Amino acid sequence: MIKALISKRLFLILNSLFLILTLVGVGCAPAKRLSSLTQVPPSKNLQVNFFDVGQGDAALIITPGGKTVLVDGGPGDTVLSKIGRALPLGQKKIDAMILTHPHADHLEGLIPVLKRYAIGEVYYTGALHTTDEFLEWLTLVKKKSIPMRLVKKSEVVELDSGVKLSFLYPDGDLTAGFVLPGASGEKDNLNNTSIVFKLIYGQTSFLFVGDAEAPVEKYLLKKMAAGAVESLRADVLKAGHHGSHSSTGEEFLNAVKPRMAIISAGRGNDYGHPHLRTLRRLERHSVQIYRTDTMGDIKLVSDGEKIKKN
């Protein structure tokens, strides 16, 4: 039994690595400009929809020019109905998919999305996981010939006129032995492989951190102090790890200075998310807190100068 489990785990790791390497190939570094597949009517506003998918993360970005980016998919397939209501009737195309890290509460919903929607490109770190769901996700990306862009350095992608994605972390290749902050050379904490990026529209910005925990926050603060990454300042913070006490630290909040924080968590979840200490910390910083477990879907709209809840 033990040998069988080890063999299956090794099989999944090797297959995952093979698929990632074949998907990335040569010349597939993150594009400077995102090509468009979607037909959302133009608007002067940027929309960011944080979906209530239970205990997990899923968000849909819609730019003023109509380009769409799905960030994580939550558990199960709840995200499908959420996307269906957010996009125009009959639209079956999404310009980009970002998987921050391969835990099931961020990954599972992306599998039915891949089956139902045409995806322009995928952004991922190359971190490996040993689940059947992760291998299925990779297999679908390959089967549909979707370009995979490895996030392994600080880089800016232009989504639309005046709208940018600024990737801040990781800044090393996770398929080539990049050492995670606080991991003593081991890549066992998938939370700390999370993509951290800033969505910028005009004078407004949103900071997405996946499930990144305190070691990544401290790493980014050091990089910022050294001038290696841009300012972490953002109007909206998608709180790390569902509002866990392991994220959203005091020094990090001092640097980000958010006016609003989004906490994506499931009602009555078994993890105690969001943690009381995190909520109190946000309150001390006078941050307006929005929670999917108590408020359901949360839609924020930016006109490039200010952000409001719609």
BALOBA-1460 file (C-alpha; in Angstrom, 3 decimals):
// residues 310
<rec num="1" residu="m" x="0.000" y="0.000" z="0.000"/>
<rec num="2" residu="i" x="2.751" y="2.464" z="0.971"/>
<rec num="3" residu="k" x="4.752" y="1.629" z="-2.159"/>
<rec num="4" residu="a" x="1.643" y="2.140" z="-4.283"/>
<rec num="5" residu="l" x="1.009" y="5.560" z="-2.754"/>
<rec num="6" residu="i" x="4.618" y="6.616" z="-3.277"/>
<rec num="7" residu="s" x="4.505" y="5.402" z="-6.876"/>
<rec num="8" residu="k" x="1.312" y="7.350" z="-7.553"/>
<rec num="9" residu="r" x="2.758" y="10.493" z="-5.957"/>
<rec num="10" residu="l" x="5.939" y="10.195" z="-8.036"/>
<rec num="11" residu="f" x="3.861" y="9.597" z="-11.169"/>
<rec num="12" residu="l" x="1.827" y="12.754" z="-10.518"/>
<rec num="13" residu="i" x="4.930" y="14.851" z="-9.861"/>
<rec num="14" residu="l" x="6.705" y="13.667" z="-13.013"/>
<rec num="15" residu="n" x="3.620" y="14.086" z="-15.174"/>
<rec num="16" residu="s" x="2.950" y="17.547" z="-13.775"/>
<rec num="17" residu="l" x="6.527" y="18.644" z="-14.418"/>
<rec num="18" residu="f" x="6.437" y="17.240" z="-17.948"/>
<rec num="19" residu="l" x="3.182" y="19.032" z="-18.733"/>
<rec num="20" residu="i" x="4.423" y="22.357" z="-17.364"/>
<rec num="21" residu="l" x="7.644" y="22.159" z="-19.357"/>
<rec num="22" residu="t" x="5.809" y="21.301" z="-22.575"/>
<rec num="23" residu="l" x="3.232" y="24.035" z="-21.989"/>
<rec num="24" residu="v" x="5.777" y="26.750" z="-21.351"/>
<rec num="25" residu="g" x="8.237" y="25.840" z="-24.090"/>
<rec num="26" residu="v" x="10.403" y="28.500" z="-25.678"/>
<rec num="27" residu="g" x="9.420" y="32.142" z="-25.973"/>
<rec num="28" residu="c" x="6.420" y="31.990" z="-23.655"/>
<rec num="29" residu="a" x="7.492" y="34.518" z="-21.052"/>
<rec num="30" residu="p" x="4.637" y="36.774" z="-19.865"/>
<rec num="31" residu="a" x="3.423" y="38.918" z="-22.750"/>
<rec num="32" residu="k" x="3.756" y="42.679" z="-22.472"/>
<rec num="33" residu="r" x="0.279" y="43.141" z="-23.923"/>
<rec num="34" residu="l" x="-2.673" y="40.840" z="-23.364"/>
<rec num="35" residu="s" x="-4.479" y="39.927" z="-26.570"/>
<rec num="36" residu="s" x="-8.270" y="39.987" z="-26.424"/>
<rec num="37" residu="l" x="-10.766" y="37.175" z="-26.971"/>
<rec num="38" residu="t" x="-13.792" y="38.618" z="-25.229"/>
<rec num="39" residu="q" x="-16.648" y="40.813" z="-26.348"/>
<rec num="40" residu="v" x="-17.675" y="42.651" z="-23.174"/>
<rec num="41" residu="p" x="-19.084" y="46.080" z="-24.153"/>
<rec num="42" residu="p" x="-16.572" y="48.898" z="-23.498"/>
<rec num="43" residu="s" x="-17.027" y="50.966" z="-20.354"/>
<rec num="44" residu="k" x="-15.158" y="53.727" z="-18.595"/>
<rec num="45" residu="n" x="-14.950" y="51.580" z="-15.464"/>
<rec num="46" residu="l" x="-12.836" y="48.683" z="-14.267"/>
<rec num="47" residu="q" x="-14.847" y="45.958" z="-12.514"/>
<rec num="48" residu="v" x="-13.448" y="43.495" z="-9.996"/>
<rec num="49" residu="n" x="-15.878" y="40.791" z="-8.882"/>
<rec num="50" residu="f" x="-14.936" y="38.804" z="-5.779"/>
<rec num="51" residu="f" x="-17.184" y="35.767" z="-5.892"/>
<rec num="52" residu="d" x="-18.688" y="33.960" z="-2.932"/>
<rec num="53" residu="v" x="-17.542" y="30.413" z="-3.712"/>
<rec num="54" residu="g" x="-17.516" y="29.124" z="-0.142"/>
<rec num="55" residu="q" x="-14.160" y="28.396" z="1.487"/>
<rec num="56" residu="g" x="-11.944" y="29.469" z="-1.380"/>
<rec num="57" residu="d" x="-10.953" y="32.287" z="-3.730"/>
<rec num="58" residu="a" x="-12.295" y="33.355" z="-7.118"/>
<rec num="59" residu="a" x="-12.319" y="36.802" z="-8.715"/>
<rec num="60" residu="l" x="-13.167" y="38.095" z="-12.188"/>
<rec num="61" residu="i" x="-11.568" y="41.262" z="-13.537"/>
<rec num="62" residu="i" x="-13.305" y="43.094" z="-16.402"/>
<rec num="63" residu="t" x="-11.371" y="46.001" z="-17.895"/>
<rec num="64" residu="p" x="-12.934" y="49.132" z="-19.410"/>
<rec num="65" residu="g" x="-12.088" y="47.761" z="-22.862"/>
<rec num="66" residu="g" x="-13.864" y="44.490" z="-22.107"/>
<rec num="67" residu="k" x="-10.929" y="42.199" z="-21.434"/>
<rec num="68" residu="t" x="-11.438" y="39.537" z="-18.772"/>
<rec num="69" residu="v" x="-9.130" y="37.856" z="-16.259"/>
<rec num="70" residu="l" x="-10.207" y="35.064" z="-13.915"/>
<rec num="71" residu="v" x="-8.117" y="34.798" z="-10.745"/>
<rec num="72" residu="d" x="-8.536" y="31.359" z="-9.138"/>
<rec num="73" residu="g" x="-11.734" y="29.318" z="-9.256"/>
<rec num="74" residu="g" x="-12.589" y="28.269" z="-5.719"/>
<rec num="75" residu="p" x="-13.706" y="24.739" z="-4.797"/>
<rec num="76" residu="g" x="-16.326" y="22.820" z="-6.764"/>
<rec num="77" residu="d" x="-18.039" y="24.426" z="-9.756"/>
<rec num="78" residu="t" x="-19.877" y="27.343" z="-8.105"/>
<rec num="79" residu="v" x="-17.696" y="29.764" z="-10.064"/>
<rec num="80" residu="l" x="-19.429" y="28.777" z="-13.326"/>
<rec num="81" residu="s" x="-22.750" y="30.326" z="-12.369"/>
<rec num="82" residu="k" x="-20.974" y="33.382" z="-10.975"/>
<rec num="83" residu="i" x="-19.083" y="33.981" z="-14.224"/>
<rec num="84" residu="g" x="-22.256" y="33.384" z="-16.226"/>
<rec num="85" residu="r" x="-24.019" y="36.208" z="-14.401"/>
<rec num="86" residu="a" x="-21.050" y="38.588" z="-14.599"/>
<rec num="87" residu="l" x="-20.436" y="38.220" z="-18.351"/>
<rec num="88" residu="p" x="-22.791" y="39.037" z="-21.237"/>
<rec num="89" residu="l" x="-25.225" y="36.287" z="-22.169"/>
<rec num="90" residu="g" x="-23.607" y="33.691" z="-24.391"/>
<rec num="91" residu="q" x="-20.010" y="34.822" z="-23.927"/>
<rec num="92" residu="k" x="-17.771" y="31.761" z="-23.667"/>
<rec num="93" residu="k" x="-14.341" y="33.365" z="-23.801"/>
<rec num="94" residu="i" x="-12.009" y="34.584" z="-21.051"/>
<rec num="95" residu="d" x="-8.787" y="36.355" z="-21.973"/>
<rec num="96" residu="a" x="-6.604" y="35.094" z="-19.112"/>
<rec num="97" residu="m" x="-6.686" y="32.681" z="-16.194"/>
<rec num="98" residu="i" x="-4.424" y="33.142" z="-13.177"/>
<rec num="99" residu="l" x="-3.917" y="30.234" z="-10.788"/>
<rec num="100" residu="t" x="-2.194" y="31.733" z="-7.757"/>
<rec num="101" residu="h" x="-1.292" y="28.304" z="-6.342"/>
<rec num="102" residu="p" x="-2.618" y="24.743" z="-6.724"/>
<rec num="103" residu="h" x="-4.576" y="24.138" z="-3.520"/>
<rec num="104" residu="a" x="-8.057" y="22.754" z="-4.219"/>
<rec num="105" residu="d" x="-9.896" y="25.804" z="-2.841"/>
<rec num="106" residu="h" x="-8.292" y="27.892" z="-5.599"/>
<rec num="107" residu="l" x="-7.932" y="25.257" z="-8.332"/>
<rec num="108" residu="e" x="-10.996" y="23.009" z="-8.546"/>
<rec num="109" residu="g" x="-13.351" y="25.541" z="-10.093"/>
<rec num="110" residu="l" x="-10.884" y="26.260" z="-12.893"/>
<rec num="111" residu="i" x="-11.344" y="22.739" z="-14.278"/>
<rec num="112" residu="p" x="-15.023" y="23.171" z="-15.311"/>
<rec num="113" residu="v" x="-14.175" y="26.693" z="-16.524"/>
<rec num="114" residu="l" x="-11.554" y="25.222" z="-18.872"/>
<rec num="115" residu="k" x="-14.129" y="22.745" z="-20.143"/>
<rec num="116" residu="r" x="-16.764" y="25.398" z="-20.857"/>
<rec num="117" residu="y" x="-14.796" y="28.518" z="-21.821"/>
<rec num="118" residu="a" x="-12.113" y="29.371" z="-24.365"/>
<rec num="119" residu="i" x="-9.129" y="30.720" z="-22.395"/>
<rec num="120" residu="g" x="-6.576" y="33.010" z="-24.054"/>
<rec num="121" residu="e" x="-3.641" y="32.246" z="-21.773"/>
<rec num="122" residu="v" x="-2.780" y="30.937" z="-18.320"/>
<rec num="123" residu="y" x="-0.492" y="32.497" z="-15.719"/>
<rec num="124" residu="y" x="1.111" y="30.161" z="-13.194"/>
<rec num="125" residu="t" x="4.318" y="29.758" z="-11.163"/>
<rec num="126" residu="g" x="5.354" y="26.229" z="-12.116"/>
<rec num="127" residu="a" x="4.962" y="24.965" z="-8.531"/>
<rec num="128" residu="l" x="4.093" y="21.264" z="-8.522"/>
<rec num="129" residu="h" x="1.357" y="19.516" z="-6.569"/>
<rec num="130" residu="t" x="0.483" y="15.829" z="-6.234"/>
<rec num="131" residu="t" x="-3.303" y="15.823" z="-6.624"/>
<rec num="132" residu="d" x="-5.350" y="14.340" z="-9.441"/>
<rec num="133" residu="e" x="-7.136" y="17.687" z="-9.780"/>
<rec num="134" residu="f" x="-3.878" y="19.530" z="-10.460"/>
<rec num="135" residu="l" x="-2.860" y="17.005" z="-13.112"/>
<rec num="136" residu="e" x="-6.322" y="17.257" z="-14.706"/>
<rec num="137" residu="w" x="-6.035" y="21.052" z="-14.810"/>
<rec num="138" residu="l" x="-2.617" y="20.853" z="-16.485"/>
<rec num="139" residu="t" x="-3.837" y="18.210" z="-18.926"/>
<rec num="140" residu="l" x="-6.783" y="20.369" z="-19.974"/>
<rec num="141" residu="v" x="-4.534" y="23.392" z="-20.500"/>
<rec num="142" residu="k" x="-2.309" y="21.283" z="-22.769"/>
<rec num="143" residu="k" x="-5.227" y="19.605" z="-24.572"/>
<rec num="144" residu="k" x="-6.707" y="22.995" z="-25.465"/>
<rec num="145" residu="s" x="-3.261" y="24.361" z="-26.488"/>
<rec num="146" residu="i" x="-3.493" y="27.313" z="-24.115"/>
<rec num="147" residu="p" x="-0.201" y="29.201" z="-23.716"/>
<rec num="148" residu="m" x="1.149" y="29.083" z="-20.157"/>
<rec num="149" residu="r" x="3.079" y="32.108" z="-18.928"/>
<rec num="150" residu="l" x="5.377" y="31.300" z="-16.015"/>
<rec num="151" residu="v" x="5.453" y="34.008" z="-13.366"/>
<rec num="152" residu="k" x="9.046" y="33.983" z="-12.158"/>
<rec num="153" residu="k" x="10.140" y="37.621" z="-12.058"/>
<rec num="154" residu="s" x="8.773" y="41.090" z="-11.438"/>
<rec num="155" residu="e" x="7.087" y="42.127" z="-14.653"/>
<rec num="156" residu="v" x="4.277" y="44.345" z="-15.900"/>
<rec num="157" residu="v" x="1.627" y="43.188" z="-18.375"/>
<rec num="158" residu="e" x="-0.619" y="45.734" z="-20.073"/>
<rec num="159" residu="l" x="-4.171" y="44.423" z="-19.921"/>
<rec num="160" residu="d" x="-5.901" y="47.339" z="-21.561"/>
<rec num="161" residu="s" x="-5.428" y="51.048" z="-22.133"/>
<rec num="162" residu="g" x="-4.488" y="52.401" z="-18.697"/>
<rec num="163" residu="v" x="-4.880" y="48.981" z="-17.006"/>
<rec num="164" residu="k" x="-1.864" y="46.932" z="-15.921"/>
<rec num="165" residu="l" x="-0.985" y="43.788" z="-14.027"/>
<rec num="166" residu="s" x="2.245" y="44.174" z="-12.075"/>
<rec num="167" residu="f" x="3.582" y="40.783" z="-10.977"/>
<rec num="168" residu="l" x="5.593" y="41.120" z="-7.748"/>
<rec num="169" residu="y" x="6.143" y="37.516" z="-6.610"/>
<rec num="170" residu="p" x="7.560" y="34.945" z="-7.046"/>
<rec num="171" residu="d" x="10.767" y="36.316" z="-8.516"/>
<rec num="172" residu="g" x="12.387" y="32.949" z="-9.099"/>
<rec num="173" residu="d" x="11.649" y="29.814" z="-11.136"/>
<rec num="174" residu="l" x="9.731" y="27.320" z="-8.980"/>
<rec num="175" residu="t" x="10.479" y="24.544" z="-11.470"/>
<rec num="176" residu="a" x="14.223" y="25.140" z="-10.993"/>
<rec num="177" residu="g" x="14.691" y="25.135" z="-7.226"/>
<rec num="178" residu="f" x="13.755" y="28.679" z="-6.209"/>
<rec num="179" residu="v" x="13.901" y="28.765" z="-2.393"/>
<rec num="180" residu="l" x="10.677" y="29.974" z="-0.837"/>
<rec num="181" residu="p" x="10.872" y="32.592" z="1.930"/>
<rec num="182" residu="g" x="10.986" y="30.923" z="5.335"/>
<rec num="183" residu="a" x="10.951" y="27.436" z="3.828"/>
<rec num="184" residu="s" x="14.554" y="26.379" z="4.595"/>
<rec num="185" residu="g" x="15.022" y="25.290" z="1.007"/>
<rec num="186" residu="e" x="11.834" y="23.210" z="0.904"/>
<rec num="187" residu="k" x="8.810" y="23.905" z="-1.278"/>
<rec num="188" residu="d" x="6.298" y="22.206" z="1.010"/>
<rec num="189" residu="n" x="4.216" y="25.292" z="1.814"/>
<rec num="190" residu="l" x="2.218" y="25.858" z="-1.338"/>
<rec num="191" residu="n" x="0.596" y="28.936" z="0.208"/>
<rec num="192" residu="n" x="3.936" y="30.678" z="-0.119"/>
<rec num="193" residu="t" x="4.161" y="29.854" z="-3.832"/>
<rec num="194" residu="s" x="1.159" y="32.142" z="-4.393"/>
<rec num="195" residu="i" x="1.368" y="34.702" z="-7.160"/>
<rec num="196" residu="v" x="1.296" y="38.225" z="-5.755"/>
<rec num="197" residu="f" x="0.302" y="40.930" z="-8.221"/>
<rec num="198" residu="k" x="-1.097" y="44.425" z="-8.345"/>
<rec num="199" residu="l" x="-3.950" y="45.435" z="-10.641"/>
<rec num="200" residu="i" x="-3.572" y="49.106" z="-11.567"/>
<rec num="201" residu="y" x="-6.100" y="51.360" z="-13.286"/>
<rec num="202" residu="g" x="-5.306" y="55.044" z="-13.427"/>
<rec num="203" residu="q" x="-4.683" y="56.206" z="-9.878"/>
<rec num="204" residu="t" x="-6.339" y="53.173" z="-8.283"/>
<rec num="205" residu="s" x="-4.901" y="49.766" z="-7.436"/>
<rec num="206" residu="f" x="-5.814" y="46.325" z="-6.081"/>
<rec num="207" residu="l" x="-3.276" y="43.980" z="-4.454"/>
<rec num="208" residu="f" x="-3.923" y="40.236" z="-4.856"/>
<rec num="209" residu="v" x="-1.822" y="37.958" z="-2.638"/>
<rec num="210" residu="g" x="-3.440" y="34.521" z="-2.967"/>
<rec num="211" residu="d" x="-2.719" y="32.588" z="0.230"/>
<rec num="212" residu="a" x="0.731" y="34.111" z="0.772"/>
<rec num="213" residu="e" x="1.678" y="34.164" z="4.438"/>
<rec num="214" residu="a" x="3.984" y="36.180" z="6.702"/>
<rec num="215" residu="p" x="7.299" y="34.949" z="5.182"/>
<rec num="216" residu="v" x="6.277" y="36.228" z="1.742"/>
<rec num="217" residu="e" x="5.033" y="39.494" z="3.203"/>
<rec num="218" residu="k" x="8.374" y="40.035" z="4.938"/>
<rec num="219" residu="y" x="10.251" y="39.053" z="1.771"/>
<rec num="220" residu="l" x="8.324" y="41.617" z="-0.264"/>
<rec num="221" residu="l" x="8.930" y="44.301" z="2.363"/>
<rec num="222" residu="k" x="12.682" y="43.655" z="2.132"/>
<rec num="223" residu="k" x="12.557" y="43.737" z="-1.660"/>
<rec num="224" residu="m" x="10.617" y="46.994" z="-1.553"/>
<rec num="225" residu="a" x="13.106" y="48.543" z="0.891"/>
<rec num="226" residu="a" x="15.933" y="47.549" z="-1.462"/>
<rec num="227" residu="g" x="14.119" y="49.065" z="-4.435"/>
<rec num="228" residu="a" x="13.787" y="45.682" z="-6.131"/>
<rec num="229" residu="v" x="9.971" y="45.857" z="-6.346"/>
<rec num="230" residu="e" x="7.610" y="48.779" z="-6.637"/>
<rec num="231" residu="s" x="5.657" y="50.191" z="-3.736"/>
<rec num="232" residu="l" x="3.160" y="47.764" z="-2.215"/>
<rec num="233" residu="r" x="0.697" y="50.605" z="-1.683"/>
<rec num="234" residu="a" x="-2.812" y="49.702" z="-2.859"/>
<rec num="235" residu="d" x="-6.365" y="50.948" z="-2.338"/>
<rec num="236" residu="v" x="-7.771" y="47.428" z="-2.055"/>
<rec num="237" residu="l" x="-6.105" y="44.393" z="-0.480"/>
<rec num="238" residu="k" x="-7.392" y="40.917" z="-1.202"/>
<rec num="239" residu="a" x="-6.448" y="39.635" z="2.248"/>
<rec num="240" residu="g" x="-4.097" y="36.661" z="2.248"/>
<rec num="241" residu="h" x="-5.186" y="33.123" z="3.142"/>
<rec num="242" residu="h" x="-8.854" y="33.931" z="3.716"/>
<rec num="243" residu="g" x="-8.100" y="36.283" z="6.607"/>
<rec num="244" residu="s" x="-5.960" y="33.773" z="8.490"/>
<rec num="245" residu="h" x="-3.777" y="34.941" z="11.379"/>
<rec num="246" residu="s" x="-0.768" y="33.785" z="9.305"/>
<rec num="247" residu="s" x="-1.218" y="36.667" z="6.846"/>
<rec num="248" residu="t" x="-1.957" y="40.410" z="6.743"/>
<rec num="249" residu="g" x="0.714" y="41.328" z="9.278"/>
<rec num="250" residu="e" x="1.178" y="44.729" z="10.901"/>
<rec num="251" residu="e" x="4.250" y="45.780" z="8.878"/>
<rec num="252" residu="f" x="2.629" y="44.593" z="5.666"/>
<rec num="253" residu="l" x="-0.468" y="46.675" z="6.349"/>
<rec num="254" residu="n" x="1.732" y="49.677" z="7.121"/>
<rec num="255" residu="a" x="3.246" y="49.336" z="3.650"/>
<rec num="256" residu="v" x="0.061" y="48.576" z="1.707"/>
<rec num="257" residu="k" x="-2.126" y="51.146" z="3.509"/>
<rec num="258" residu="p" x="-5.352" y="49.795" z="1.995"/>
<rec num="259" residu="r" x="-8.656" y="51.607" z="2.316"/>
<rec num="260" residu="m" x="-10.566" y="48.381" z="1.711"/>
<rec num="261" residu="a" x="-9.872" y="44.695" z="2.317"/>
<rec num="262" residu="i" x="-11.640" y="41.734" z="0.742"/>
<rec num="263" residu="i" x="-11.799" y="38.517" z="2.738"/>
<rec num="264" residu="s" x="-12.901" y="35.477" z="0.766"/>
<rec num="265" residu="a" x="-14.035" y="32.725" z="3.130"/>
<rec num="266" residu="g" x="-16.849" y="30.235" z="3.566"/>
<rec num="267" residu="r" x="-19.625" y="30.760" z="6.057"/>
<rec num="268" residu="g" x="-19.002" y="28.681" z="9.209"/>
<rec num="269" residu="n" x="-15.789" y="27.168" z="7.794"/>
<rec num="270" residu="d" x="-13.743" y="24.703" z="9.876"/>
<rec num="271" residu="y" x="-10.609" y="26.892" z="9.904"/>
<rec num="272" residu="g" x="-11.922" y="29.850" z="11.869"/>
<rec num="273" residu="h" x="-11.367" y="32.184" z="8.885"/>
<rec num="274" residu="p" x="-11.259" y="35.095" z="9.074"/>
<rec num="275" residu="h" x="-9.279" y="35.166" z="12.310"/>
<rec num="276" residu="l" x="-10.311" y="37.667" z="14.971"/>
<rec num="277" residu="r" x="-6.760" y="39.028" z="15.267"/>
<rec num="278" residu="t" x="-6.687" y="39.784" z="11.552"/>
<rec num="279" residu="l" x="-10.046" y="41.545" z="11.708"/>
<rec num="280" residu="r" x="-8.937" y="43.641" z="14.693"/>
<rec num="281" residu="r" x="-5.675" y="44.505" z="12.933"/>
<rec num="282" residu="l" x="-7.561" y="45.731" z="9.875"/>
<rec num="283" residu="e" x="-9.916" y="47.738" z="12.067"/>
<rec num="284" residu="r" x="-6.992" y="49.425" z="13.827"/>
<rec num="285" residu="h" x="-5.775" y="50.537" z="10.420"/>
<rec num="286" residu="s" x="-9.236" y="51.952" z="9.615"/>
<rec num="287" residu="v" x="-9.683" y="49.517" z="6.718"/>
<rec num="288" residu="q" x="-13.194" y="48.914" z="5.410"/>
<rec num="289" residu="i" x="-13.704" y="45.136" z="5.512"/>
<rec num="290" residu="y" x="-15.814" y="43.249" z="2.970"/>
<rec num="291" residu="r" x="-16.395" y="39.523" z="3.543"/>
<rec num="292" residu="t" x="-17.871" y="36.988" z="1.142"/>
<rec num="293" residu="d" x="-18.982" y="34.750" z="4.015"/>
<rec num="294" residu="t" x="-21.305" y="37.455" z="5.364"/>
<rec num="295" residu="m" x="-21.978" y="39.593" z="2.272"/>
<rec num="296" residu="g" x="-21.896" y="37.164" z="-0.650"/>
<rec num="297" residu="d" x="-20.465" y="38.381" z="-3.964"/>
<rec num="298" residu="i" x="-18.603" y="41.689" z="-3.770"/>
<rec num="299" residu="k" x="-18.279" y="43.943" z="-6.815"/>
<rec num="300" residu="l" x="-15.883" y="46.883" z="-6.771"/>
<rec num="301" residu="v" x="-15.820" y="49.462" z="-9.556"/>
<rec num="302" residu="s" x="-13.022" y="51.909" z="-10.352"/>
<rec num="303" residu="d" x="-13.219" y="54.892" z="-12.674"/>
<rec num="304" residu="g" x="-9.455" y="55.338" z="-12.455"/>
<rec num="305" residu="e" x="-9.695" y="57.906" z="-9.677"/>
<rec num="306" residu="k" x="-11.823" y="56.300" z="-7.005"/>
<rec num="307" residu="i" x="-13.175" y="52.863" z="-6.109"/>
<rec num="308" residu="k" x="-16.654" y="52.163" z="-4.883"/>
<rec num="309" residu="k" x="-18.665" y="49.093" z="-3.967"/>
<rec num="310" residu="n" x="-21.425" y="48.495" z="-6.479"/>
